[in-house]
Amino acid sequence: MNTETRPISEISRRATHILFKEMGVVETIRFLNQFSVGRGDYTKEREKWLGDISLDDAISQIKAGKK
């Protein structure tokens, strides 16, 4: 067991290298992207495109779109 404490930058570099080697570039990038912090304010943006729609109206619109 290795008890040496390494800097987080070294751990990240090694982990990324292992992921690339084992999973490939595309799957590694997809995996790492799930941990990235988004931008903007989702609540404000959602209010812009949804407005004051009620839950019942939203459900009706979803059902209408499935037909």
HTML snippet that shows the backbone in 3Dmol.js (N, CA, C, O; Angstrom):
<script src="https://3Dmol.org/build/3Dmol-min.js"></script>
<div id="view" style="width:600px;height:400px;position:relative"></div>
<script>
const pdb = `
ATOM      1  N   MET A   1       0.850  -1.193   0.000  1.00  0.00           N
ATOM      2  CA  MET A   1       0.000   0.000   0.000  1.00  0.00           C
ATOM      3  C   MET A   1       0.881   1.236   0.000  1.00  0.00           C
ATOM      4  O   MET A   1       1.853   1.319   0.752  1.00  0.00           O
ATOM      5  N   ASN A   2       0.536   2.197  -0.849  1.00  0.00           N
ATOM      6  CA  ASN A   2       1.304   3.426  -0.961  1.00  0.00           C
ATOM      7  C   ASN A   2       0.686   4.489  -0.063  1.00  0.00           C
ATOM      8  O   ASN A   2      -0.475   4.856  -0.241  1.00  0.00           O
ATOM      9  N   THR A   3       1.455   4.982   0.899  1.00  0.00           N
ATOM     10  CA  THR A   3       0.935   5.997   1.823  1.00  0.00           C
ATOM     11  C   THR A   3       1.419   7.398   1.473  1.00  0.00           C
ATOM     12  O   THR A   3       1.120   8.355   2.187  1.00  0.00           O
ATOM     13  N   GLU A   4       2.159   7.522   0.386  1.00  0.00           N
ATOM     14  CA  GLU A   4       2.658   8.830  -0.040  1.00  0.00           C
ATOM     15  C   GLU A   4       1.493   9.698  -0.522  1.00  0.00           C
ATOM     16  O   GLU A   4       0.649   9.251  -1.300  1.00  0.00           O
ATOM     17  N   THR A   5       1.462  10.923  -0.053  1.00  0.00           N
ATOM     18  CA  THR A   5       0.423  11.861  -0.490  1.00  0.00           C
ATOM     19  C   THR A   5       0.925  12.607  -1.717  1.00  0.00           C
ATOM     20  O   THR A   5       1.978  13.244  -1.697  1.00  0.00           O
ATOM     21  N   ARG A   6       0.142  12.511  -2.781  1.00  0.00           N
ATOM     22  CA  ARG A   6       0.507  13.183  -4.027  1.00  0.00           C
ATOM     23  C   ARG A   6      -0.389  14.404  -4.229  1.00  0.00           C
ATOM     24  O   ARG A   6      -1.512  14.451  -3.726  1.00  0.00           O
ATOM     25  N   PRO A   7       0.117  15.388  -4.967  1.00  0.00           N
ATOM     26  CA  PRO A   7      -0.729  16.556  -5.281  1.00  0.00           C
ATOM     27  C   PRO A   7      -1.919  16.123  -6.140  1.00  0.00           C
ATOM     28  O   PRO A   7      -1.806  15.187  -6.932  1.00  0.00           O
ATOM     29  N   ILE A   8      -3.040  16.792  -5.986  1.00  0.00           N
ATOM     30  CA  ILE A   8      -4.247  16.462  -6.749  1.00  0.00           C
ATOM     31  C   ILE A   8      -4.009  16.571  -8.253  1.00  0.00           C
ATOM     32  O   ILE A   8      -4.618  15.834  -9.028  1.00  0.00           O
ATOM     33  N   SER A   9      -3.140  17.472  -8.668  1.00  0.00           N
ATOM     34  CA  SER A   9      -2.848  17.604 -10.101  1.00  0.00           C
ATOM     35  C   SER A   9      -2.196  16.333 -10.641  1.00  0.00           C
ATOM     36  O   SER A   9      -2.485  15.919 -11.764  1.00  0.00           O
ATOM     37  N   GLU A  10      -1.316  15.709  -9.849  1.00  0.00           N
ATOM     38  CA  GLU A  10      -0.672  14.458 -10.257  1.00  0.00           C
ATOM     39  C   GLU A  10      -1.686  13.317 -10.298  1.00  0.00           C
ATOM     40  O   GLU A  10      -1.675  12.507 -11.225  1.00  0.00           O
ATOM     41  N   ILE A  11      -2.548  13.255  -9.311  1.00  0.00           N
ATOM     42  CA  ILE A  11      -3.584  12.222  -9.275  1.00  0.00           C
ATOM     43  C   ILE A  11      -4.504  12.366 -10.483  1.00  0.00           C
ATOM     44  O   ILE A  11      -4.835  11.374 -11.132  1.00  0.00           O
ATOM     45  N   SER A  12      -4.914  13.579 -10.784  1.00  0.00           N
ATOM     46  CA  SER A  12      -5.800  13.834 -11.931  1.00  0.00           C
ATOM     47  C   SER A  12      -5.130  13.453 -13.239  1.00  0.00           C
ATOM     48  O   SER A  12      -5.760  12.859 -14.114  1.00  0.00           O
ATOM     49  N   ARG A  13      -3.855  13.795 -13.375  1.00  0.00           N
ATOM     50  CA  ARG A  13      -3.121  13.466 -14.604  1.00  0.00           C
ATOM     51  C   ARG A  13      -3.038  11.959 -14.778  1.00  0.00           C
ATOM     52  O   ARG A  13      -3.288  11.448 -15.870  1.00  0.00           O
ATOM     53  N   ARG A  14      -2.689  11.240 -13.715  1.00  0.00           N
ATOM     54  CA  ARG A  14      -2.577   9.784 -13.793  1.00  0.00           C
ATOM     55  C   ARG A  14      -3.934   9.134 -14.071  1.00  0.00           C
ATOM     56  O   ARG A  14      -4.034   8.218 -14.887  1.00  0.00           O
ATOM     57  N   ALA A  15      -4.967   9.612 -13.394  1.00  0.00           N
ATOM     58  CA  ALA A  15      -6.299   9.040 -13.584  1.00  0.00           C
ATOM     59  C   ALA A  15      -6.786   9.249 -15.019  1.00  0.00           C
ATOM     60  O   ALA A  15      -7.346   8.338 -15.628  1.00  0.00           O
ATOM     61  N   THR A  16      -6.570  10.444 -15.550  1.00  0.00           N
ATOM     62  CA  THR A  16      -6.970  10.736 -16.930  1.00  0.00           C
ATOM     63  C   THR A  16      -6.225   9.834 -17.906  1.00  0.00           C
ATOM     64  O   THR A  16      -6.813   9.317 -18.856  1.00  0.00           O
ATOM     65  N   HIS A  17      -4.946   9.649 -17.673  1.00  0.00           N
ATOM     66  CA  HIS A  17      -4.145   8.767 -18.537  1.00  0.00           C
ATOM     67  C   HIS A  17      -4.692   7.335 -18.512  1.00  0.00           C
ATOM     68  O   HIS A  17      -4.818   6.696 -19.556  1.00  0.00           O
ATOM     69  N   ILE A  18      -5.013   6.842 -17.325  1.00  0.00           N
ATOM     70  CA  ILE A  18      -5.553   5.488 -17.199  1.00  0.00           C
ATOM     71  C   ILE A  18      -6.894   5.373 -17.917  1.00  0.00           C
ATOM     72  O   ILE A  18      -7.144   4.394 -18.619  1.00  0.00           O
ATOM     73  N   LEU A  19      -7.755   6.372 -17.741  1.00  0.00           N
ATOM     74  CA  LEU A  19      -9.060   6.348 -18.409  1.00  0.00           C
ATOM     75  C   LEU A  19      -8.898   6.348 -19.925  1.00  0.00           C
ATOM     76  O   LEU A  19      -9.557   5.572 -20.618  1.00  0.00           O
ATOM     77  N   PHE A  20      -8.024   7.213 -20.448  1.00  0.00           N
ATOM     78  CA  PHE A  20      -7.780   7.238 -21.899  1.00  0.00           C
ATOM     79  C   PHE A  20      -7.322   5.880 -22.392  1.00  0.00           C
ATOM     80  O   PHE A  20      -7.789   5.390 -23.420  1.00  0.00           O
ATOM     81  N   LYS A  21      -6.406   5.276 -21.652  1.00  0.00           N
ATOM     82  CA  LYS A  21      -5.843   3.992 -22.063  1.00  0.00           C
ATOM     83  C   LYS A  21      -6.892   2.884 -22.034  1.00  0.00           C
ATOM     84  O   LYS A  21      -6.946   2.051 -22.939  1.00  0.00           O
ATOM     85  N   GLU A  22      -7.717   2.875 -21.004  1.00  0.00           N
ATOM     86  CA  GLU A  22      -8.675   1.787 -20.821  1.00  0.00           C
ATOM     87  C   GLU A  22      -9.995   1.997 -21.563  1.00  0.00           C
ATOM     88  O   GLU A  22     -10.596   1.032 -22.033  1.00  0.00           O
ATOM     89  N   MET A  23     -10.448   3.237 -21.673  1.00  0.00           N
ATOM     90  CA  MET A  23     -11.783   3.502 -22.228  1.00  0.00           C
ATOM     91  C   MET A  23     -11.764   4.211 -23.565  1.00  0.00           C
ATOM     92  O   MET A  23     -12.767   4.201 -24.279  1.00  0.00           O
ATOM     93  N   GLY A  24     -10.659   4.820 -23.918  1.00  0.00           N
ATOM     94  CA  GLY A  24     -10.599   5.607 -25.143  1.00  0.00           C
ATOM     95  C   GLY A  24     -10.931   7.064 -24.860  1.00  0.00           C
ATOM     96  O   GLY A  24     -11.462   7.409 -23.804  1.00  0.00           O
ATOM     97  N   VAL A  25     -10.609   7.896 -25.817  1.00  0.00           N
ATOM     98  CA  VAL A  25     -10.751   9.341 -25.643  1.00  0.00           C
ATOM     99  C   VAL A  25     -12.206   9.768 -25.499  1.00  0.00           C
ATOM    100  O   VAL A  25     -12.538  10.526 -24.588  1.00  0.00           O
ATOM    101  N   VAL A  26     -13.073   9.296 -26.380  1.00  0.00           N
ATOM    102  CA  VAL A  26     -14.466   9.751 -26.396  1.00  0.00           C
ATOM    103  C   VAL A  26     -15.175   9.394 -25.093  1.00  0.00           C
ATOM    104  O   VAL A  26     -15.824  10.245 -24.485  1.00  0.00           O
ATOM    105  N   GLU A  27     -15.055   8.147 -24.667  1.00  0.00           N
ATOM    106  CA  GLU A  27     -15.737   7.739 -23.442  1.00  0.00           C
ATOM    107  C   GLU A  27     -15.149   8.427 -22.214  1.00  0.00           C
ATOM    108  O   GLU A  27     -15.876   8.724 -21.266  1.00  0.00           O
ATOM    109  N   THR A  28     -13.848   8.680 -22.221  1.00  0.00           N
ATOM    110  CA  THR A  28     -13.227   9.398 -21.106  1.00  0.00           C
ATOM    111  C   THR A  28     -13.762  10.812 -21.020  1.00  0.00           C
ATOM    112  O   THR A  28     -14.088  11.286 -19.932  1.00  0.00           O
ATOM    113  N   ILE A  29     -13.857  11.489 -22.144  1.00  0.00           N
ATOM    114  CA  ILE A  29     -14.367  12.862 -22.143  1.00  0.00           C
ATOM    115  C   ILE A  29     -15.820  12.883 -21.697  1.00  0.00           C
ATOM    116  O   ILE A  29     -16.209  13.751 -20.914  1.00  0.00           O
ATOM    117  N   ARG A  30     -16.625  11.953 -22.175  1.00  0.00           N
ATOM    118  CA  ARG A  30     -18.024  11.883 -21.742  1.00  0.00           C
ATOM    119  C   ARG A  30     -18.111  11.664 -20.237  1.00  0.00           C
ATOM    120  O   ARG A  30     -18.926  12.292 -19.561  1.00  0.00           O
ATOM    121  N   PHE A  31     -17.273  10.776 -19.713  1.00  0.00           N
ATOM    122  CA  PHE A  31     -17.257  10.494 -18.279  1.00  0.00           C
ATOM    123  C   PHE A  31     -16.870  11.748 -17.489  1.00  0.00           C
ATOM    124  O   PHE A  31     -17.542  12.100 -16.520  1.00  0.00           O
ATOM    125  N   LEU A  32     -15.799  12.415 -17.896  1.00  0.00           N
ATOM    126  CA  LEU A  32     -15.321  13.585 -17.157  1.00  0.00           C
ATOM    127  C   LEU A  32     -16.288  14.761 -17.243  1.00  0.00           C
ATOM    128  O   LEU A  32     -16.377  15.552 -16.304  1.00  0.00           O
ATOM    129  N   ASN A  33     -17.004  14.888 -18.341  1.00  0.00           N
ATOM    130  CA  ASN A  33     -17.943  16.000 -18.499  1.00  0.00           C
ATOM    131  C   ASN A  33     -19.087  15.961 -17.497  1.00  0.00           C
ATOM    132  O   ASN A  33     -19.668  17.002 -17.191  1.00  0.00           O
ATOM    133  N   GLN A  34     -19.420  14.799 -16.986  1.00  0.00           N
ATOM    134  CA  GLN A  34     -20.515  14.735 -16.030  1.00  0.00           C
ATOM    135  C   GLN A  34     -20.164  15.409 -14.707  1.00  0.00           C
ATOM    136  O   GLN A  34     -21.051  15.694 -13.903  1.00  0.00           O
ATOM    137  N   PHE A  35     -18.877  15.666 -14.474  1.00  0.00           N
ATOM    138  CA  PHE A  35     -18.450  16.297 -13.234  1.00  0.00           C
ATOM    139  C   PHE A  35     -18.142  17.781 -13.394  1.00  0.00           C
ATOM    140  O   PHE A  35     -17.792  18.447 -12.420  1.00  0.00           O
ATOM    141  N   SER A  36     -18.268  18.301 -14.603  1.00  0.00           N
ATOM    142  CA  SER A  36     -17.945  19.706 -14.813  1.00  0.00           C
ATOM    143  C   SER A  36     -19.081  20.601 -14.323  1.00  0.00           C
ATOM    144  O   SER A  36     -20.251  20.221 -14.357  1.00  0.00           O
ATOM    145  N   VAL A  37     -18.720  21.763 -13.881  1.00  0.00           N
ATOM    146  CA  VAL A  37     -19.690  22.728 -13.379  1.00  0.00           C
ATOM    147  C   VAL A  37     -20.288  23.475 -14.560  1.00  0.00           C
ATOM    148  O   VAL A  37     -19.569  23.955 -15.436  1.00  0.00           O
ATOM    149  N   GLY A  38     -21.601  23.565 -14.572  1.00  0.00           N
ATOM    150  CA  GLY A  38     -22.276  24.281 -15.650  1.00  0.00           C
ATOM    151  C   GLY A  38     -22.142  25.787 -15.494  1.00  0.00           C
ATOM    152  O   GLY A  38     -21.527  26.279 -14.548  1.00  0.00           O
ATOM    153  N   ARG A  39     -22.725  26.499 -16.429  1.00  0.00           N
ATOM    154  CA  ARG A  39     -22.684  27.961 -16.397  1.00  0.00           C
ATOM    155  C   ARG A  39     -24.103  28.495 -16.445  1.00  0.00           C
ATOM    156  O   ARG A  39     -25.023  27.819 -16.905  1.00  0.00           O
ATOM    157  N   GLY A  40     -24.261  29.694 -15.972  1.00  0.00           N
ATOM    158  CA  GLY A  40     -25.560  30.346 -16.039  1.00  0.00           C
ATOM    159  C   GLY A  40     -26.422  30.029 -14.832  1.00  0.00           C
ATOM    160  O   GLY A  40     -25.982  29.406 -13.866  1.00  0.00           O
ATOM    161  N   ASP A  41     -27.660  30.481 -14.922  1.00  0.00           N
ATOM    162  CA  ASP A  41     -28.629  30.282 -13.846  1.00  0.00           C
ATOM    163  C   ASP A  41     -29.809  29.518 -14.427  1.00  0.00           C
ATOM    164  O   ASP A  41     -30.681  30.097 -15.076  1.00  0.00           O
ATOM    165  N   TYR A  42     -29.826  28.215 -14.188  1.00  0.00           N
ATOM    166  CA  TYR A  42     -30.849  27.360 -14.779  1.00  0.00           C
ATOM    167  C   TYR A  42     -32.255  27.822 -14.420  1.00  0.00           C
ATOM    168  O   TYR A  42     -33.147  27.803 -15.269  1.00  0.00           O
ATOM    169  N   THR A  43     -32.464  28.236 -13.178  1.00  0.00           N
ATOM    170  CA  THR A  43     -33.798  28.638 -12.734  1.00  0.00           C
ATOM    171  C   THR A  43     -34.295  29.836 -13.538  1.00  0.00           C
ATOM    172  O   THR A  43     -35.439  29.841 -13.990  1.00  0.00           O
ATOM    173  N   LYS A  44     -33.459  30.842 -13.721  1.00  0.00           N
ATOM    174  CA  LYS A  44     -33.864  32.029 -14.496  1.00  0.00           C
ATOM    175  C   LYS A  44     -34.090  31.662 -15.963  1.00  0.00           C
ATOM    176  O   LYS A  44     -35.055  32.119 -16.576  1.00  0.00           O
ATOM    177  N   GLU A  45     -33.210  30.844 -16.523  1.00  0.00           N
ATOM    178  CA  GLU A  45     -33.357  30.440 -17.923  1.00  0.00           C
ATOM    179  C   GLU A  45     -34.630  29.619 -18.122  1.00  0.00           C
ATOM    180  O   GLU A  45     -35.338  29.798 -19.113  1.00  0.00           O
ATOM    181  N   ARG A  46     -34.917  28.726 -17.189  1.00  0.00           N
ATOM    182  CA  ARG A  46     -36.122  27.905 -17.277  1.00  0.00           C
ATOM    183  C   ARG A  46     -37.367  28.786 -17.240  1.00  0.00           C
ATOM    184  O   ARG A  46     -38.318  28.545 -17.984  1.00  0.00           O
ATOM    185  N   GLU A  47     -37.371  29.794 -16.388  1.00  0.00           N
ATOM    186  CA  GLU A  47     -38.516  30.703 -16.306  1.00  0.00           C
ATOM    187  C   GLU A  47     -38.723  31.451 -17.623  1.00  0.00           C
ATOM    188  O   GLU A  47     -39.860  31.739 -17.997  1.00  0.00           O
ATOM    189  N   LYS A  48     -37.633  31.768 -18.331  1.00  0.00           N
ATOM    190  CA  LYS A  48     -37.750  32.460 -19.612  1.00  0.00           C
ATOM    191  C   LYS A  48     -38.451  31.593 -20.643  1.00  0.00           C
ATOM    192  O   LYS A  48     -39.331  32.083 -21.351  1.00  0.00           O
ATOM    193  N   TRP A  49     -38.084  30.300 -20.752  1.00  0.00           N
ATOM    194  CA  TRP A  49     -38.682  29.475 -21.791  1.00  0.00           C
ATOM    195  C   TRP A  49     -39.934  28.753 -21.352  1.00  0.00           C
ATOM    196  O   TRP A  49     -40.689  28.278 -22.200  1.00  0.00           O
ATOM    197  N   LEU A  50     -40.184  28.654 -20.060  1.00  0.00           N
ATOM    198  CA  LEU A  50     -41.439  28.040 -19.617  1.00  0.00           C
ATOM    199  C   LEU A  50     -42.491  29.060 -19.212  1.00  0.00           C
ATOM    200  O   LEU A  50     -43.688  28.805 -19.340  1.00  0.00           O
ATOM    201  N   GLY A  51     -42.057  30.196 -18.733  1.00  0.00           N
ATOM    202  CA  GLY A  51     -43.009  31.205 -18.264  1.00  0.00           C
ATOM    203  C   GLY A  51     -43.750  30.708 -17.039  1.00  0.00           C
ATOM    204  O   GLY A  51     -43.164  30.039 -16.187  1.00  0.00           O
ATOM    205  N   ASP A  52     -45.022  31.024 -16.942  1.00  0.00           N
ATOM    206  CA  ASP A  52     -45.834  30.648 -15.781  1.00  0.00           C
ATOM    207  C   ASP A  52     -46.709  29.437 -16.080  1.00  0.00           C
ATOM    208  O   ASP A  52     -47.840  29.364 -15.598  1.00  0.00           O
ATOM    209  N   ILE A  53     -46.219  28.504 -16.852  1.00  0.00           N
ATOM    210  CA  ILE A  53     -47.011  27.337 -17.224  1.00  0.00           C
ATOM    211  C   ILE A  53     -47.298  26.485 -15.983  1.00  0.00           C
ATOM    212  O   ILE A  53     -46.429  26.282 -15.135  1.00  0.00           O
ATOM    213  N   SER A  54     -48.514  26.002 -15.901  1.00  0.00           N
ATOM    214  CA  SER A  54     -48.884  25.137 -14.771  1.00  0.00           C
ATOM    215  C   SER A  54     -48.434  23.708 -15.057  1.00  0.00           C
ATOM    216  O   SER A  54     -48.134  23.356 -16.197  1.00  0.00           O
ATOM    217  N   LEU A  55     -48.393  22.905 -14.028  1.00  0.00           N
ATOM    218  CA  LEU A  55     -48.026  21.506 -14.196  1.00  0.00           C
ATOM    219  C   LEU A  55     -49.014  20.799 -15.117  1.00  0.00           C
ATOM    220  O   LEU A  55     -48.608  20.013 -15.973  1.00  0.00           O
ATOM    221  N   ASP A  56     -50.306  21.072 -14.948  1.00  0.00           N
ATOM    222  CA  ASP A  56     -51.325  20.446 -15.797  1.00  0.00           C
ATOM    223  C   ASP A  56     -51.133  20.821 -17.270  1.00  0.00           C
ATOM    224  O   ASP A  56     -51.251  19.970 -18.152  1.00  0.00           O
ATOM    225  N   ASP A  57     -50.833  22.106 -17.531  1.00  0.00           N
ATOM    226  CA  ASP A  57     -50.583  22.535 -18.906  1.00  0.00           C
ATOM    227  C   ASP A  57     -49.347  21.850 -19.487  1.00  0.00           C
ATOM    228  O   ASP A  57     -49.349  21.440 -20.648  1.00  0.00           O
ATOM    229  N   ALA A  58     -48.301  21.727 -18.686  1.00  0.00           N
ATOM    230  CA  ALA A  58     -47.081  21.078 -19.157  1.00  0.00           C
ATOM    231  C   ALA A  58     -47.365  19.614 -19.510  1.00  0.00           C
ATOM    232  O   ALA A  58     -46.917  19.120 -20.544  1.00  0.00           O
ATOM    233  N   ILE A  59     -48.106  18.936 -18.651  1.00  0.00           N
ATOM    234  CA  ILE A  59     -48.450  17.535 -18.908  1.00  0.00           C
ATOM    235  C   ILE A  59     -49.292  17.416 -20.172  1.00  0.00           C
ATOM    236  O   ILE A  59     -49.073  16.513 -20.979  1.00  0.00           O
ATOM    237  N   SER A  60     -50.249  18.316 -20.350  1.00  0.00           N
ATOM    238  CA  SER A  60     -51.093  18.299 -21.558  1.00  0.00           C
ATOM    239  C   SER A  60     -50.249  18.497 -22.815  1.00  0.00           C
ATOM    240  O   SER A  60     -50.457  17.820 -23.822  1.00  0.00           O
ATOM    241  N   GLN A  61     -49.294  19.430 -22.752  1.00  0.00           N
ATOM    242  CA  GLN A  61     -48.436  19.691 -23.913  1.00  0.00           C
ATOM    243  C   GLN A  61     -47.548  18.472 -24.231  1.00  0.00           C
ATOM    244  O   GLN A  61     -47.322  18.147 -25.396  1.00  0.00           O
ATOM    245  N   ILE A  62     -47.062  17.822 -23.200  1.00  0.00           N
ATOM    246  CA  ILE A  62     -46.239  16.626 -23.410  1.00  0.00           C
ATOM    247  C   ILE A  62     -47.078  15.527 -24.052  1.00  0.00           C
ATOM    248  O   ILE A  62     -46.644  14.893 -25.013  1.00  0.00           O
ATOM    249  N   LYS A  63     -48.266  15.305 -23.527  1.00  0.00           N
ATOM    250  CA  LYS A  63     -49.148  14.284 -24.090  1.00  0.00           C
ATOM    251  C   LYS A  63     -49.523  14.601 -25.525  1.00  0.00           C
ATOM    252  O   LYS A  63     -49.569  13.700 -26.363  1.00  0.00           O
ATOM    253  N   ALA A  64     -49.791  15.868 -25.825  1.00  0.00           N
ATOM    254  CA  ALA A  64     -50.155  16.268 -27.177  1.00  0.00           C
ATOM    255  C   ALA A  64     -48.994  16.040 -28.139  1.00  0.00           C
ATOM    256  O   ALA A  64     -49.210  15.690 -29.299  1.00  0.00           O
ATOM    257  N   GLY A  65     -47.778  16.233 -27.669  1.00  0.00           N
ATOM    258  CA  GLY A  65     -46.600  16.028 -28.504  1.00  0.00           C
ATOM    259  C   GLY A  65     -46.330  14.579 -28.812  1.00  0.00           C
ATOM    260  O   GLY A  65     -45.698  14.275 -29.823  1.00  0.00           O
ATOM    261  N   LYS A  66     -46.791  13.670 -27.968  1.00  0.00           N
ATOM    262  CA  LYS A  66     -46.576  12.239 -28.170  1.00  0.00           C
ATOM    263  C   LYS A  66     -47.539  11.636 -29.181  1.00  0.00           C
ATOM    264  O   LYS A  66     -47.304  10.534 -29.678  1.00  0.00           O
ATOM    265  N   LYS A  67     -48.631  12.353 -29.495  1.00  0.00           N
ATOM    266  CA  LYS A  67     -49.630  11.818 -30.422  1.00  0.00           C
ATOM    267  C   LYS A  67     -49.201  11.952 -31.854  1.00  0.00           C
ATOM    268  O   LYS A  67     -49.933  11.549 -32.758  1.00  0.00           O
TER     269      LYS A  67
END
`;
const viewer = $3Dmol.createViewer("view");
viewer.addModel(pdb, "pdb");
viewer.setStyle({}, {cartoon: {color: "spectrum"}});
viewer.zoomTo();
viewer.render();
</script>
